[in-house]
């Protein structure tokens, strides 16, 4: 009667009280109360009508979610995923996209649902390794992110992430490969002695110390690692570095002994043969200096004057050399040292020669000449 009289509100209320919800929903729709109509159709599980009402009410997200449920129950996973995506249920959409093999869409939905690790794994399965690495980083799985960035050639980024993951060896090794010695030393020294990578880290540190004129630290670390172990294929590199450190420190006997062990273990390893030849070779009894000799005063009475022109001699007599070289006194890293006598005044001097293989090294030559000038200025 209310409905026939045009009192639709009263009619709708009575239909609801009588449990005739669908009829009440129809009246609400007629009156333009689409949101109320949608809720009543939803209660009656009339999902298509409910979705239509919510669309008319401007609640498109809710309408999409309802259509998603309808499509899902009908086995239309792709359509359901699209509807859930429209409705803002990114996680549900991601799961459905993943189930049908649409990894790219699934990964994006996981990312939008604030599930970076799920997104990372899906991106990884989709072959998008760089994006997966960024997602792992966002999800604070720094170790996995670092591995992927390293594989993608982003070593600097990988090193930083390995450090955040507490993987100091991997971080330090990458820093070493990137020619960042300060950071490599800082990271590699964080490894505890019981770490599985401690020996490998020590090896890298020894190289860095030798290159930075800290050979004594290299010797200390290598001896601590090697202990009383004999040389083997596992310790070959360590013994080689130890020999280099001894050589750098001027401990020729120890260097020779160590390099001989390396040579015996593996003939032809690195430049060991060259180093041994250089360390054990002796020059001829009367060598001629490849560059200007560096004399030093040997006695309190000795005197080496500044360079002066030699006095003129008769053409019939050959001019004697300014210094007569005698027996060898020792062998240093830069070359041999001999006893000498100045032919002009009979003063004893020490004569040092630079090795032939170092003549082309400008820095070594400058250092050699600087030592000569300093020695000349010292009175004994």
Secondary structure, DSSP 8 states (H G I E B T S, - for coil): -TTTTT-HHHHHHHHHHTT-HHHHHHHHHHTT-HHHHHHHHHHTT-HHHHHHHHHHTT-HHHHHHHHHHHHHHTT-HHHHHHHHHHTT-HHHHHHHHHHTT-HHHHHHHHHHTT-HHHHHHHHHHTT-HHHHHHHHHHTT-HHHHHHHHHHTT-HHHHHHHHHHTT-HHHHHHHHHHTT-HHHHHHHHTT--TTSTTHHHHHHHHHHHHHHTT-HHHHHHHHHHHHTT----TTTHHHHHHHHHHHHHHT-HHHHHHHHHHHHHHSTT-TTHHHHHHHHH----TT---SS--EEEE-STT-------------TTS----SEEEEEEEEE-SS-EEEEEEETTT--EEEEE---GGGTT-HHHHHHHHHHHHHHHH---
